[in-house]
Amino acid sequence: MTHRSITHHLDEATLLAYAAGTLPEAFNLIVATHLSLCDVCRADAHAYDAVGGALLEDTPSDMTNGSLDKVLASLDNGTTSSPAQKVGGDLPAPLHSYIGSDLSAVRWRPVGMGVKQAILKTSKGATARLLCIPAGSAMPDHGHNGTEMTLVLKGAFQDADDYFARGDIEIAGKDVQHVPVADIHEDCICLAVTDAPLRFDGVLPRIWQRFVGI
């Protein structure tokens, strides 16, 4: 069986900020995880290393001491081969130090409508969480007060006219309003990172938001 190629990639600004070390830890984590799955973006990231190193000397970082080193070490330890890493029995290498190597190690908490989440421990500035969306289920219609990055680890979801499968990453800003729907064939597990609360229009989702911190 031929694996589907990754079609949704990181943008230039994100790759440059990652190389420069100016992203919060949670965003470094999602970028590193995507790079471990995507040959195209990994090659682009190497091209930015020299530029990022120069910028790092002049730009203060928002990360805690050692957070970037932890993510980079995880990436270096798990991405020497070109094929995308398997998810299910093994999570991508950058997630190992945050969760463990297997999805069975994740401590899920229900957040309503069948959706489960697990918030990962990262430094301030952004929040990283795993989301498990049941097959065929939809997240509430929502917008964004900041930036949200969503990386598919297992399964897939449909978002307006786009389809995101394993390894694809969606970058949604304040101008994006959407209703992600998990593919009907299997549950969708994503790594999602936000730097501000989501914006819900409905009353019930706003009440739900207070309890789950999305």
Backbone bond lengths (Angstrom), bond angles and torsions (degrees), N, CA, C in turn:
res aa  C-N    CA-C-N  psi(-1)  N-CA   C-N-CA  omega(-1)  CA-C   N-CA-C  phi
1 M - - - 1.468 - - 1.526 109.95 -
2 T 1.327 118.55 131.87 1.453 122.67 -179.52 1.523 110.25 -86.16
3 H 1.347 116.11 132.04 1.448 119.95 179.13 1.530 109.70 -75.18
4 R 1.314 116.63 141.53 1.454 121.94 176.19 1.518 109.95 -67.51
5 S 1.319 116.78 135.75 1.459 120.74 179.04 1.523 110.26 -72.13
6 I 1.322 115.69 146.14 1.463 121.19 175.19 1.526 107.97 -70.44
7 T 1.318 116.24 129.13 1.473 120.51 -176.30 1.521 113.72 -115.77
8 H 1.327 117.82 -13.45 1.473 121.00 179.89 1.522 108.06 -115.24
9 H 1.330 115.28 117.81 1.455 121.43 -170.14 1.531 112.36 -117.79
10 L 1.326 115.69 173.13 1.454 122.29 174.74 1.525 109.88 -73.26
11 D 1.336 116.24 150.15 1.457 119.10 177.98 1.532 110.78 -88.44
12 E 1.301 115.29 167.93 1.464 121.96 -175.48 1.519 112.17 -61.18
13 A 1.339 117.35 -41.90 1.459 120.94 -177.78 1.531 111.29 -62.72
14 T 1.332 116.42 -40.34 1.460 120.16 -179.88 1.523 111.06 -67.30
15 L 1.327 116.75 -43.70 1.461 120.30 179.55 1.525 111.22 -63.21
16 L 1.330 117.11 -38.34 1.456 120.87 179.61 1.527 110.67 -68.12
17 A 1.344 116.95 -42.32 1.467 120.64 178.29 1.520 110.98 -65.42
18 Y 1.331 116.38 -36.62 1.470 120.61 177.34 1.523 110.63 -64.28
19 A 1.325 116.59 -44.54 1.463 120.89 179.18 1.520 111.22 -64.66
20 A 1.338 116.24 -34.31 1.464 120.82 -179.26 1.524 112.71 -79.31
21 G 1.335 117.08 -14.31 1.464 120.64 -180.00 1.512 114.16 77.13
22 T 1.334 117.81 27.43 1.461 120.93 -176.81 1.527 114.05 -101.79
23 L 1.329 117.66 0.96 1.463 120.23 179.68 1.520 110.87 -85.43
24 P 1.336 118.01 148.90 1.472 120.27 170.46 1.527 109.91 -61.15
25 E 1.318 116.18 160.12 1.460 121.11 -175.06 1.525 112.91 -56.36
26 A 1.334 117.49 -41.23 1.465 120.33 -177.74 1.528 111.32 -61.62
27 F 1.330 117.43 -40.54 1.458 120.28 178.19 1.529 110.96 -71.46
28 N 1.328 117.41 -36.71 1.461 119.10 173.68 1.520 111.13 -58.34
29 L 1.337 116.32 -38.93 1.456 120.91 -179.37 1.517 111.77 -63.66
30 I 1.320 117.48 -46.93 1.467 119.34 -177.20 1.525 110.83 -70.11
31 V 1.328 117.38 -35.15 1.464 120.08 176.80 1.526 109.89 -65.16
32 A 1.339 116.83 -47.56 1.466 120.65 179.73 1.525 111.27 -60.56
33 T 1.325 116.86 -38.55 1.464 120.30 -179.85 1.524 110.80 -67.09
34 H 1.336 116.40 -42.58 1.462 119.33 176.32 1.530 110.87 -62.26
35 L 1.328 117.21 -42.79 1.459 120.84 -179.63 1.522 111.30 -61.37
36 S 1.327 116.71 -32.66 1.461 119.79 179.91 1.521 112.07 -69.60
37 L 1.332 116.83 -16.22 1.462 121.89 -178.67 1.528 113.22 -107.65
38 C 1.335 116.91 -18.04 1.462 120.97 -169.30 1.531 110.95 -119.08
39 D 1.316 116.62 110.94 1.462 121.40 178.45 1.527 111.96 -63.43
40 V 1.328 117.05 -37.71 1.467 121.23 -176.58 1.523 110.87 -64.10
41 C 1.332 116.80 -51.66 1.467 120.01 -177.96 1.521 111.61 -70.51
42 R 1.331 116.74 -30.90 1.463 119.32 177.95 1.529 110.23 -64.36
43 A 1.330 116.69 -40.18 1.462 120.27 177.33 1.520 110.74 -65.83
44 D 1.335 116.55 -41.17 1.466 119.98 178.10 1.526 111.05 -63.52
45 A 1.340 116.28 -39.18 1.466 120.27 -178.29 1.523 110.79 -63.31
46 H 1.321 117.32 -38.48 1.461 120.05 178.05 1.527 110.69 -62.02
47 A 1.328 116.25 -34.88 1.457 120.19 -179.32 1.524 112.08 -68.22
48 Y 1.336 116.30 -25.12 1.465 120.64 -179.35 1.534 112.67 -89.16
49 D 1.305 118.12 -8.20 1.460 120.56 -174.81 1.528 112.59 -56.68
50 A 1.303 116.87 -45.19 1.458 120.31 -177.35 1.527 110.87 -65.24
51 V 1.351 115.53 -43.44 1.462 119.89 178.71 1.519 110.28 -65.50
52 G 1.345 116.60 -44.60 1.457 120.69 -179.10 1.516 112.17 -62.44
53 G 1.326 117.42 -37.47 1.453 120.15 178.99 1.505 112.13 -62.43
54 A 1.331 116.59 -38.08 1.459 120.07 178.71 1.521 111.28 -68.71
55 L 1.353 116.55 -40.50 1.462 119.88 179.93 1.521 111.62 -68.09
56 L 1.323 116.55 -33.37 1.454 120.89 -177.39 1.522 111.76 -60.85
57 E 1.328 117.04 -30.29 1.453 120.63 -178.99 1.526 111.76 -68.10
58 D 1.359 116.10 -25.31 1.461 120.19 -174.88 1.522 114.57 -109.61
59 T 1.357 117.76 -6.63 1.460 120.82 -173.14 1.513 110.82 -119.26
60 P 1.361 119.35 125.81 1.462 120.74 177.63 1.509 111.04 -68.28
61 S 1.341 117.15 146.94 1.453 122.69 -179.99 1.515 110.79 -100.32
62 D 1.353 116.22 145.79 1.463 121.71 177.83 1.523 112.23 -88.48
63 M 1.335 117.77 -2.64 1.451 120.13 -174.37 1.526 111.07 -84.85
64 T 1.309 115.66 157.03 1.448 120.52 171.72 1.515 109.07 -74.33
65 N 1.333 116.52 160.70 1.452 120.64 -179.32 1.522 111.29 -57.71
66 G 1.330 115.74 128.91 1.454 120.38 174.88 1.505 115.64 87.92
67 S 1.336 118.90 -8.42 1.468 119.11 -175.10 1.522 111.35 -68.33
68 L 1.347 117.77 -42.98 1.455 119.52 178.68 1.525 110.78 -66.16
69 D 1.342 116.24 -40.14 1.463 119.87 178.86 1.523 110.92 -59.10
70 K 1.340 116.47 -39.79 1.462 120.67 -179.52 1.524 111.39 -63.11
71 V 1.333 116.27 -43.84 1.455 120.04 -179.71 1.528 110.85 -68.51
72 L 1.341 116.46 -43.90 1.460 119.80 -178.98 1.523 111.75 -64.97
73 A 1.332 116.31 -38.33 1.460 119.65 178.92 1.516 110.45 -63.99
74 S 1.334 116.63 -40.41 1.459 120.46 178.39 1.516 110.86 -63.86
75 L 1.350 116.10 -40.79 1.456 120.30 179.71 1.518 110.76 -65.22
76 D 1.338 117.33 -44.42 1.468 121.27 -179.12 1.515 111.85 -63.53
77 N 1.333 116.62 -32.98 1.459 120.22 -177.27 1.517 113.65 -77.35
78 G 1.354 117.20 -13.46 1.455 116.83 -172.44 1.501 117.20 -130.46
79 T 1.340 118.57 11.54 1.462 117.47 -173.33 1.527 112.56 -131.11
80 T 1.317 117.83 31.41 1.451 119.13 -179.47 1.514 112.21 -76.93
81 S 1.326 118.20 -24.12 1.460 120.78 178.23 1.515 109.75 -92.80
82 S 1.331 116.69 152.49 1.451 119.93 -175.19 1.516 114.68 -79.33
83 P 1.369 121.42 -31.92 1.465 119.04 -179.13 1.522 111.66 -64.56
84 A 1.352 116.14 147.52 1.456 120.51 177.33 1.524 109.86 -62.74
85 Q 1.350 115.96 144.43 1.455 120.63 -177.61 1.528 110.72 -75.48
86 K 1.318 114.78 149.42 1.454 120.43 179.42 1.518 111.07 -74.83
87 V 1.311 116.36 148.92 1.450 122.69 175.36 1.516 107.62 -124.25
88 G 1.289 117.61 138.89 1.463 122.73 -177.55 1.504 105.98 131.81
89 G 1.337 117.03 -76.36 1.447 120.19 172.69 1.514 110.58 -73.75
90 D 1.316 116.92 -35.29 1.453 122.31 -178.76 1.522 109.70 -134.51
91 L 1.326 115.51 132.64 1.459 120.97 173.44 1.520 108.80 -83.78
92 P 1.341 118.21 158.75 1.466 119.92 174.61 1.524 111.17 -54.42
93 A 1.322 116.33 144.61 1.460 122.48 -171.79 1.538 114.75 -52.54
94 P 1.346 119.88 -41.82 1.463 118.45 -178.87 1.530 114.77 -59.95
95 L 1.339 117.55 -20.69 1.461 120.47 -179.77 1.528 113.17 -86.25
96 H 1.329 117.31 -12.19 1.463 120.19 -173.35 1.515 113.56 -57.36
97 S 1.332 117.51 -43.88 1.459 119.80 -176.51 1.532 112.18 -76.00
98 Y 1.323 116.99 -10.31 1.466 120.91 178.38 1.524 111.96 -98.33
99 I 1.328 116.93 -28.03 1.463 120.67 -174.05 1.515 112.18 -128.58
100 G 1.300 116.88 -44.20 1.444 123.33 -166.47 1.514 107.16 124.22
101 S 1.316 117.34 -178.61 1.457 119.67 -173.87 1.521 114.08 -92.99
102 D 1.328 117.27 -2.26 1.454 119.43 -173.74 1.521 110.13 -135.82
103 L 1.325 116.18 145.30 1.460 120.70 179.41 1.522 112.55 -62.51
104 S 1.328 117.30 -21.53 1.463 119.91 178.61 1.528 111.76 -66.75
105 A 1.336 116.80 -16.23 1.462 120.58 179.64 1.529 112.57 -83.10
106 V 1.334 117.00 -9.84 1.466 120.53 -177.63 1.523 110.61 -73.83
107 R 1.313 116.45 132.95 1.469 122.29 177.04 1.525 108.56 -96.86
108 W 1.310 114.82 91.36 1.464 120.37 -176.48 1.527 111.09 -76.53
109 R 1.327 114.97 147.29 1.465 122.04 172.28 1.532 108.39 -128.24
110 P 1.343 117.94 130.90 1.464 119.77 178.94 1.523 110.78 -68.13
111 V 1.338 115.72 140.53 1.463 120.24 179.04 1.529 111.27 -124.25
112 G 1.345 117.11 7.85 1.452 120.76 176.70 1.520 112.37 110.04
113 M 1.329 115.53 152.49 1.468 123.76 177.44 1.526 111.83 57.62
114 G 1.328 116.36 27.87 1.450 121.07 178.28 1.522 114.50 83.88
115 V 1.322 116.98 -9.16 1.468 121.54 -178.83 1.524 109.53 -78.69
116 K 1.338 116.10 140.70 1.455 122.20 176.55 1.526 109.00 -123.01
117 Q 1.340 115.55 153.00 1.452 119.13 177.89 1.522 110.27 -140.78
118 A 1.323 114.84 160.35 1.460 122.28 172.98 1.521 106.66 -140.99
119 I 1.328 116.41 113.71 1.461 121.12 -179.38 1.528 108.90 -80.73
120 L 1.325 116.66 129.91 1.452 122.01 -179.22 1.519 110.27 -92.67
121 K 1.306 116.25 146.67 1.452 121.16 -177.72 1.521 110.04 -81.53
122 T 1.336 115.98 110.63 1.460 121.94 177.04 1.529 108.76 -135.68
123 S 1.308 116.47 171.56 1.462 120.64 179.35 1.524 110.63 -72.58
124 K 1.334 115.41 171.77 1.460 121.17 -178.00 1.527 110.72 -67.72
125 G 1.331 114.38 162.36 1.450 120.24 177.81 1.512 113.04 113.28
126 A 1.322 116.67 -25.89 1.467 121.95 178.08 1.520 108.24 -166.86
127 T 1.333 115.55 160.01 1.468 121.84 -178.91 1.516 110.27 -119.03
128 A 1.333 116.22 133.98 1.465 121.61 177.09 1.522 108.34 -112.97
129 R 1.322 116.57 137.51 1.459 121.31 179.21 1.521 109.72 -147.51
130 L 1.315 115.42 149.06 1.452 120.98 168.22 1.518 107.69 -91.17
131 L 1.309 116.78 139.39 1.459 122.54 176.57 1.519 108.91 -122.76
132 C 1.318 115.73 136.82 1.454 122.05 174.09 1.526 107.49 -119.40
133 I 1.328 116.55 111.66 1.464 122.55 -177.24 1.524 108.15 -108.64
134 P 1.330 118.31 120.77 1.473 120.72 -178.13 1.520 112.16 -57.20
135 A 1.318 115.77 145.56 1.462 121.35 179.80 1.530 110.89 -51.45
136 G 1.323 115.62 130.11 1.452 121.48 178.04 1.515 115.06 81.00
137 S 1.324 118.42 -4.60 1.464 121.65 -178.10 1.526 111.17 -90.08
138 A 1.337 115.04 156.53 1.456 120.97 -177.93 1.519 110.73 -116.13
139 M 1.323 115.67 143.87 1.450 120.74 168.09 1.528 108.20 -77.12
140 P 1.338 118.59 153.37 1.464 119.39 177.88 1.532 111.95 -60.43
141 D 1.315 115.57 149.19 1.463 121.46 175.24 1.526 108.33 -58.49
142 H 1.343 116.73 126.47 1.458 119.16 -176.99 1.521 112.04 -152.25
143 G 1.336 113.85 157.18 1.456 122.28 172.38 1.522 108.55 -114.61
144 H 1.336 116.44 -164.34 1.456 120.55 -172.83 1.521 111.50 -138.00
145 N 1.317 115.34 137.91 1.459 121.31 174.07 1.528 111.28 -92.82
146 G 1.316 116.41 -2.58 1.450 122.14 179.44 1.511 108.46 -156.73
147 T 1.322 116.32 -137.91 1.464 121.80 179.34 1.520 110.65 -108.69
148 E 1.321 115.88 135.84 1.461 121.67 173.18 1.524 108.59 -124.15
149 M 1.337 116.25 126.17 1.455 121.97 172.66 1.520 108.26 -111.45
150 T 1.326 116.32 132.91 1.461 121.48 -179.60 1.520 109.33 -128.51
151 L 1.330 116.14 121.82 1.458 122.70 -179.10 1.523 108.98 -113.40
152 V 1.324 117.24 125.09 1.460 121.47 179.63 1.526 109.75 -80.45
153 L 1.336 115.63 124.20 1.461 122.12 177.77 1.526 111.86 -100.66
154 K 1.314 115.98 -30.14 1.464 120.70 -178.76 1.526 108.33 -154.51
155 G 1.331 116.92 142.81 1.455 119.72 -178.87 1.521 110.98 76.62
156 A 1.334 116.35 -148.98 1.461 121.21 -177.76 1.524 108.90 -165.60
157 F 1.338 115.22 164.20 1.465 119.39 171.74 1.520 109.80 -142.43
158 Q 1.332 113.56 153.33 1.462 122.00 177.96 1.521 107.98 -102.85
159 D 1.340 115.30 135.27 1.461 119.99 -178.18 1.523 107.68 -137.62
160 A 1.329 116.25 103.89 1.467 121.70 -176.51 1.528 108.81 54.78
161 D 1.336 117.64 -115.93 1.461 120.53 -177.81 1.522 113.08 -95.38
162 D 1.335 118.30 3.47 1.462 121.37 -176.17 1.519 111.59 -112.27
163 Y 1.321 114.73 151.43 1.457 122.46 179.37 1.526 107.29 -123.28
164 F 1.347 115.74 127.28 1.456 121.36 -175.99 1.522 109.29 -117.78
165 A 1.326 116.35 118.55 1.460 122.17 179.11 1.524 109.23 -114.75
166 R 1.344 116.03 -173.56 1.462 120.51 -173.72 1.530 111.66 -54.22
167 G 1.327 114.97 128.18 1.453 121.63 -179.84 1.511 114.09 94.22
168 D 1.346 118.00 -21.63 1.465 121.02 177.91 1.521 110.64 -70.77
169 I 1.329 115.89 145.14 1.458 120.13 177.68 1.530 109.20 -126.61
170 E 1.322 115.86 133.91 1.467 121.75 176.51 1.519 108.64 -107.00
171 I 1.324 116.06 133.00 1.463 121.89 175.91 1.518 107.17 -113.97
172 A 1.325 116.52 113.26 1.464 121.99 -176.64 1.522 109.54 -116.30
173 G 1.329 116.14 127.62 1.452 122.08 177.99 1.516 112.01 -106.81
174 K 1.332 115.94 -164.37 1.454 121.18 -175.50 1.527 112.74 -65.97
175 D 1.317 117.52 -18.39 1.459 121.23 -178.21 1.522 113.05 -89.09
176 V 1.335 117.44 -0.01 1.467 120.86 -175.98 1.526 111.07 -102.39
177 Q 1.319 116.48 126.71 1.459 124.52 172.91 1.522 106.27 -122.22
178 H 1.334 118.25 123.47 1.464 117.65 -173.72 1.520 112.94 -151.71
179 V 1.345 113.74 167.85 1.463 122.58 178.65 1.536 107.44 -131.90
180 P 1.316 118.49 87.22 1.468 119.90 179.12 1.529 110.83 -66.21
181 V 1.336 115.92 133.76 1.463 122.34 179.70 1.529 108.56 -124.33
182 A 1.338 116.98 124.42 1.461 120.89 -179.74 1.525 110.41 -68.27
183 D 1.314 116.34 142.84 1.455 122.18 176.09 1.535 109.27 -57.69
184 I 1.317 116.57 146.09 1.462 120.87 -174.54 1.531 112.81 -73.50
185 H 1.314 118.74 -12.53 1.461 120.67 -172.77 1.524 114.40 -82.58
186 E 1.335 117.97 -26.65 1.459 119.97 177.14 1.514 109.79 -163.97
187 D 1.334 115.72 161.76 1.453 120.62 177.50 1.525 109.74 -60.07
188 C 1.322 115.66 146.42 1.460 121.49 179.43 1.524 109.27 -103.45
189 I 1.321 116.29 123.03 1.463 121.78 176.54 1.519 108.34 -111.80
190 C 1.322 115.75 124.81 1.455 122.13 -176.00 1.523 110.67 -128.09
191 L 1.312 114.86 153.89 1.459 122.19 165.46 1.517 106.16 -101.90
192 A 1.337 117.29 119.83 1.463 121.99 -177.86 1.523 109.86 -119.82
193 V 1.312 116.15 136.44 1.464 121.85 -179.84 1.525 108.75 -128.82
194 T 1.319 116.28 132.50 1.461 121.69 179.02 1.523 110.20 -133.48
195 D 1.338 115.66 150.95 1.460 119.84 175.40 1.526 111.88 -112.28
196 A 1.336 116.20 7.49 1.467 122.56 176.65 1.521 107.88 -161.30
197 P 1.338 118.30 156.23 1.465 120.28 178.90 1.529 112.01 -60.50
198 L 1.325 116.19 149.60 1.456 120.43 174.76 1.525 109.62 -69.45
199 R 1.330 116.67 163.73 1.458 121.54 -178.64 1.533 108.82 -115.88
200 F 1.339 115.50 111.54 1.466 121.53 179.90 1.525 109.71 -105.64
201 D 1.322 115.66 140.24 1.467 120.76 178.77 1.526 111.87 -90.78
202 G 1.322 117.39 -34.06 1.458 120.75 -177.04 1.519 112.61 -74.76
203 V 1.329 116.15 151.49 1.468 121.39 -178.74 1.527 111.09 -66.93
204 L 1.330 116.88 -48.63 1.460 119.88 -177.80 1.531 112.53 -62.13
205 P 1.348 119.20 -45.04 1.460 118.37 176.38 1.522 113.36 -60.91
206 R 1.342 117.34 -33.85 1.467 119.18 179.00 1.523 111.00 -68.71
207 I 1.324 116.83 -36.56 1.467 120.13 176.17 1.519 110.02 -66.82
208 W 1.326 115.83 -43.98 1.463 122.78 178.07 1.519 110.72 -59.41
209 Q 1.319 116.42 -37.87 1.460 122.01 -177.72 1.534 111.96 -62.47
210 R 1.317 117.04 -34.92 1.469 120.34 -178.84 1.519 112.30 -62.03
211 F 1.324 115.46 -31.70 1.468 119.70 -175.17 1.522 113.20 -88.72
212 V 1.335 117.23 -27.91 1.461 119.24 -174.64 1.520 113.43 -105.93
213 G 1.346 116.89 -10.42 1.450 120.13 173.36 1.516 115.75 72.05
214 I 1.325 118.35 27.73 1.463 120.68 178.45 1.529 110.50 -86.22
